[in-house]
């Protein structure tokens, strides 16, 4: 936050962080944070480098423009492919219309992707190249699934749909199969069905996850 210039910019950035990582109930003066906060619990045990995949997925899950930018990058090419800020701006304006808030959001998301190391700026700074995806540590995987479930709300998770979600695009999905098995049957049960593989969550209410996940911190 200290790197951001201007009180309004810092306030807006803080609001985004609070919406994504600090759940709360109520409104106005009666608004209270939800306890326990799984993001805080994990951050108290693991470094940001371990939790980075979950952080990035959570930001994408809660931002429509970030999801659209991600889809644009995926459609245009894989690792090593480059694009310009002008090309992206043309795309988002075509999708949402001439709205400054949209172009600002897209620009900020590019900065976020560079900060996470999944996007690299070229020498002219207006071109960007897709870098290698982030590796997902076993310790961070339950938090990643929690973030997806909280946003999507489905207790039956199609493993292929999970790996192809825009929130997972910048993560290395090659390890997902083993990571799903690592937490079975503690958090979910893997099922083989005609339509594909699924994970049936053992807890279908937020309170159940609140009770189960903190016990995994530090394992």
N, C-alpha and C positions, 0 to 999 in steps of 0.2 A: 504494500500500500504506500510505502514511503517513496516509491519510484514514480507514483502517479502525480501529475501536476493538476492543481485546481481542486477546490473543495467539492464542487459538484461532481467531478469525475470520480473522486474518492468515495463520495456518498453513493453514487450510482453503482460503482463496483462492489461496495460493501453490501448493497441491497441484493445484488445478484448472488454473492457468496452466501448470504443469510438464507435466501430462498432455496438454494440448492443443498446446503449442508447443515442448516439449523432449523429442523422442523418445529412448528409451533401450533398451538391451539388457541382459538379465540380471536378477538379483534380489539383494536384500540388499546385502551389502558388495561383491558383484561387479558391481553395476549400473553401467553406463557410458553416457554420452550418445552419441548417434549423430552422427558428423561426416561431411560438412558438414551443418549445420542450415540449411535453406533460409529459415526464418523469421528467423533471426539475420542471414543474409546480406542479405536484402531490407531488414530494419530498419536495417542499417548504411548503406544507400544512400538509401532513400526515407523521407519523414516518415510519421507515423502517419495523417495525413489521407489519404494516397494508399493506404495498405495497409488502412484501416479496413474496406472491404467484405470482404477476405479474412479479417481477424481475426474479424469477426462471423460469417461463414459457418462458419469453423472451430469456433467456440464452439457454434454450433447443431448442427453435424454430430456433435459429441461429447457431446451432452446430450439425453437422451430427453425430459425435461420441457420443455426449450426448444423442441424440435420439436413437441410437443403444443400448447404455448401458441401457437406460430406458426400451426399449423393452425387453432386456434380463432379467431385474429384474422382469418385469411384467409376462413374460412367466414362470419364475421359481417359483413364489409364491407370496402370499399377505403379509399383515402386520405380523411381527414377524418372517418371513422367513429369514434365513441368508445365506451368500455366502462368498467365500474367494476372495482375490485379484487375486490369481493364477487362479481361475476358470474364472474370468472376463477377465483376460489377455489372456487366451487361446481362449476365445470366440472372442475378438476383433481382435486378430492376425489371426484367421481363417476367419474372415470377411474381413479384410483389408490387410492382409499380414504382413510380418516382417518390420514394420515401427515404428521407435522410437517415431515419432511425435504422432502416434495413441495411443501407450501405455501411453505416457505422458499426452495426452489429457484425456484418460479414468481415469487415476489416479487423475488428477486435478479435474475432475468432481465428483469423489467420495468425495474428500475434500469439494467441493461445497455443495454436498448433506448433508454432516455432518454439515457444517456451517449453513445450513437452518433447521437443526433438523429433517429431514425426513429419515436420515440414521444414525445409531449408530455403532461406532466401538466396537468390543468385546475386551476382555482383552488382547488377543495376538496381537491386532492392525491389523492383516491381515484378520480378519473376520469382516463382516459387517451385521447388522441386520436392516431390514426395519421397521421404526417407524410409528407413526400415521401421516396421511396426514395433510397438512396445511389448516386451516379454511380460507375461502375467505370472507373478509368484503365487505359489500355492496358498500362502497366508492371506493374500488379497482376494482370492477368488470368491469366497462367500460374500464379501462386501460387494463385489461386482454383480453377483446374482441378486443380492438384496436390492441394489440400485435399480436393476432391470425390472425385477418383480414389482417394486414400489411404483415404478412409472407405468408399466404395462398391465399390472393387475391380474395376471393369469397364473393360477396355481399349477397348471399343466404346461410346462415349458417345452416347446419343440426345440430340440438341440440345434437343428439346422437354422431355424428362424432366429434363434438367439445369436448364433455366430455371424449371421448375415445382417443383423440389425445395424443401422448407421452408427450406433454408439460403440460398436465393436470393430468398426472398420480399421481403426488405427492400432488395433491390438493383434498380437500374434496368436491366431486361433488354433495353431497346430497343437498346442498343449491342452486345449479345452477338454478333449476326450479323457485324458488322464486326470484332469482336475475335477471333472464331474464324478469320476469313480472315487477320488480321494475322500469325498465327504458323504459317500453313501455307506450306510443308511442313516447317518446322523442327521442330515438336513433334508435329504430327498431320496426318492427311490427311482432308479432308472428302469424304464419300461421299453420293451421292444414291441412296436405295433406295426400293422400293415402300412400305415401312413408315415412311419418313421420312428425314430427314437425320441423318447420324452423323459423328462424328469418331473416326477410328481412330488411337489413340495410337501413336507410333513407339517408345516405350519401355514395356515391360510389366512391368519389374521396378523396384523402388525405386532400385537402383543406377544404372539408366539415367537416371532423372529427376535423381538427385543430380549426375550428370555434366553433364546438359544445362541445367538451369535456372540454376545459378550463372553460366554464360556469358552469360545474358541480363540479369543485374543490371547496371544502369547504361547499358543501350542507349538 
